[in-house]
Amino acid sequence: MSKAHPKRGIQVAIGLFAVGVWMENGVLIFASMIGLGIYLFIWYWGKSVLRDVTYERRLKPRNVMVGEEAELTIQVENRKIWPVLSFNTRDLVTRGLEFSLVELERSHLPKKMILEQKWSLGSFKRLTRRYMVKAEQRGLYSLGPLTIEGSEPLGLFRDKKSFEEQRDRLVVYPKILPLRNQDDDRYRPFGDLGKESWLFSDPTMIRGVRDYQSGDAFNLINWKATARTGSLKVNELESSFEETVALFVNVNVSKEVWQGIDPERLELLVLVAAAIVNHYFVRGLEPEMHINQVGVIRDKAMLTYALESLAVIDGRGNRDFARFLQDDIRKVPLGHTIHVVTAYVDEDLEAVLQKFRDEGRTLRVTCLANGIELGRQRSLSRGIPLTLVDEGVPWNERDEIVLRSV
């Protein structure tokens, strides 16, 4: 893009040349030719100022927790003999990112800021700048696209290039808070779940020997101990965790679309879901996640994938959660524990939960306290373990997630 058009300068030079010929003025003719040469040289310099100029952006790491820093390295290089005395680079950046040593400029685009930098490069020179980048709220942050604009020394002609493909992204995971029940039970934050059908005896792990009791399996009898003591003894086995969990997260914080998105409840819901996911992974249970916005996280054993899905939740679920649960729960094998995390339980969702409970599914529900009526709490909790999260403390002032069993 040029500030001056080359044709105008050429026309002026040709006009002066013609006047010089008409006046038989050799000085004017010579001056017009020299001026034309200089003008064309400057025009060509401005036109090709960004040729062989490269821009590289490196972000490491690309996934961080809230408040953690990532290092952004920007390197520009001039790979030609002509110097580039002045050029600017402009990166579009998602609002919310904080950069060390530089302030971002406002953009006319919503939720965007501009990282603008001024550069000067000699022939075959390279410059590198480093910034520390962080965000205080979870989300998917983008850097790019990139625009580069430069000119020749006089500033008459400018060159501008845009690079839509020059994009990087930074995923900021939600904060992981400790999870506990209000009774200070950290091992069972979801309260008393009744029968522990997910505990199985491991025949390879013998904890000790005890007296025989009616109902003990015949293959558990320890014959050596029986012969030594004169009374029937059996092996006592260790128990091993075999629970498999499918976690269903409802990103809609209100039932009706017209009610809008409550940012406070949405962030609290994400914090609760992140704490529950982490709790399962720490126990080695590796849950499969179903979210009615981003789909299914099928790759178990990858906590980072689960946290990345929670990071990008914006509260705009693409499906009604009750219908989503009814459809997707049928994809989950029998024997899995279905754990529902939601901001509300209405009549439709309760009906789906009760239906699958009656079919023999193992269910748990964790709900924000203001999203379920007292009567529905009582009716739902009769057959399904229900835990609530009180909403009195703002999400960004919490240092733990406390569950209250109903």
Helices and strands as residue ranges (DSSP letters): H 6-23, H 26-47, E 53-60, E 63-65, E 69-78, E 84-94, E 97-99, E 105-106, E 112-121, E 126-135, E 139-151, E 158-163, E 168-173, E 179-181, E 199-211, G 218-220, H 223-229, E 233-241, E 245-249, G 257-259, H 263-282, E 288-291, E 295-297, H 303-311, H 321-328, G 329-331, E 337-342, H 347-358, E 362-368, G 369-371, H 374-381, E 386-389, G 395-397, E 401-405
